[in-house]
């Protein structure tokens, strides 16, 4: 699988530029330092004061150029909204398999619904992910800025890229609280994501509303991840403290980068999120009470001409308990164009314009290519 030397291993990844490898240090896992993944109080982004909003933007800029990961506190999502979504999530996944499979994404028109255990391989080189999940793509009916009344005003060129459907809710009608809590949480995530988008624009020295139109009808998705504890070798010190990913151990979710602008992640108290720094060392991004994790995606790296960083990450749940995470993926509408918006003095523009729909397709094709390569290696 992975090619090893005495001190390193090679990790294969899908990327916007095809399959790449990263050299990973076989050194002990450690907690990320505040200088690596800082905690940023973002409450001033809701302030009427431009200078206060700019002050937060400068902190975001520093984090985006360094690791591309940071925690946010005072983010505006009510605690009870998140707690309700978390409790409903656990209750859903604790149901019997037959009940959950009624909502399988395989019967959906779009990529909405439930994924069973042992069916996902985000990075095929690391095996099958030890997780179940439930996902729901952006639906303008649940967007506070659109709603049922605004559907009629959506342009036709936008509608062809929207993937709303009622299938997941129809198939979980035995448990209506799932829809109730998810829709409420989605609405809060949409409001926060738009505020953060304006913050990122300021961080780049752009007009604050530069991206407003591009995220009017975003490419967004909401997910529930359920990670049973990994028991295979999980009690060994070698695995926990010298985690290199090259010895056949199981992963909760494989090593990857995200596709879009950024991801907003809520994680429970059990931990498991790991981030690969520029030096090739895995760092623990431990849960911090009252915060959300924000990480940048490949599209953000592209439009900033590589000034901002899309960082490799994964999850491994060795806590001994079930773990839940709730990611919200955020990007420009699929009908929009992804263009480089800033170029540093003395640099050249590295990337051509690309339609956002084509960009996502390219990233999905890259993951499929990685899977095919792994299959060919296994067969040879």
Order of alpha helices (4+ residues) and beta strands (2+ residues): beta-beta-beta-beta-alpha-beta-alpha-alpha-beta-beta-alpha-alpha-alpha-alpha-beta-alpha-beta-beta-beta-beta-beta-alpha-beta-beta-beta-beta-alpha
